[in-house]
Amino acid sequence: MLSKLAKEYKQILLTIIQVISLTALCVAAGVAIVLPLWKWAIVSPQSYSAVIIAIIAIFIITSLIKSIKKMSKMLILRRLIQIILTALEVFFFINQVFNMNRLFAFVSLAIYVLVISFISLSMKTAAKEVK
């Protein structure tokens, strides 16, 4: 009975030691990774921002390339048109809002939704006719 109780206490103590060790390891790894990045961001924010933006851009580009390989040519064309129109609309919308032409901004947003819907539907119809 006494040995069974000692075995249970030993198991509890080992579990507590494991939890404390794992916590300490996570804190040490966090400090080892975050502290140099934080110092780099403080010392040279331009280079830090450039590297982070480059990493994000590389990730987005590789994701796009992987997804484009699986698409048909008509779908790629439709997505490209949608991306261009969306970028133009975002630029125009922000420009109009900053120039205090909010009515034109929201009218352009409504027109954008109609144009994107029309293009999407017409290209889907054209894709079905090609097949």
MODELLER restraints for C-alpha pairs under 7 A, 6 or more apart:
rsr = mdl.restraints
at = mdl.atoms
rsr.add(forms.Gaussian(group=physical.xy_distance, feature=features.Distance(at['CA:40:A'], at['CA:48:A']), mean=6.55, stdev=0.5))
rsr.add(forms.Gaussian(group=physical.xy_distance, feature=features.Distance(at['CA:41:A'], at['CA:48:A']), mean=5.47, stdev=0.5))
rsr.add(forms.Gaussian(group=physical.xy_distance, feature=features.Distance(at['CA:68:A'], at['CA:76:A']), mean=6.94, stdev=0.5))
rsr.add(forms.Gaussian(group=physical.xy_distance, feature=features.Distance(at['CA:74:A'], at['CA:127:A']), mean=6.58, stdev=0.5))
rsr.add(forms.Gaussian(group=physical.xy_distance, feature=features.Distance(at['CA:78:A'], at['CA:120:A']), mean=6.94, stdev=0.5))
rsr.add(forms.Gaussian(group=physical.xy_distance, feature=features.Distance(at['CA:78:A'], at['CA:123:A']), mean=6.93, stdev=0.5))
rsr.add(forms.Gaussian(group=physical.xy_distance, feature=features.Distance(at['CA:82:A'], at['CA:116:A']), mean=6.70, stdev=0.5))
rsr.add(forms.Gaussian(group=physical.xy_distance, feature=features.Distance(at['CA:89:A'], at['CA:112:A']), mean=6.86, stdev=0.5))
rsr.add(forms.Gaussian(group=physical.xy_distance, feature=features.Distance(at['CA:93:A'], at['CA:105:A']), mean=4.87, stdev=0.5))
rsr.add(forms.Gaussian(group=physical.xy_distance, feature=features.Distance(at['CA:96:A'], at['CA:102:A']), mean=6.23, stdev=0.5))
rsr.add(forms.Gaussian(group=physical.xy_distance, feature=features.Distance(at['CA:96:A'], at['CA:104:A']), mean=6.75, stdev=0.5))
rsr.add(forms.Gaussian(group=physical.xy_distance, feature=features.Distance(at['CA:96:A'], at['CA:105:A']), mean=5.37, stdev=0.5))
rsr.add(forms.Gaussian(group=physical.xy_distance, feature=features.Distance(at['CA:97:A'], at['CA:105:A']), mean=6.23, stdev=0.5))
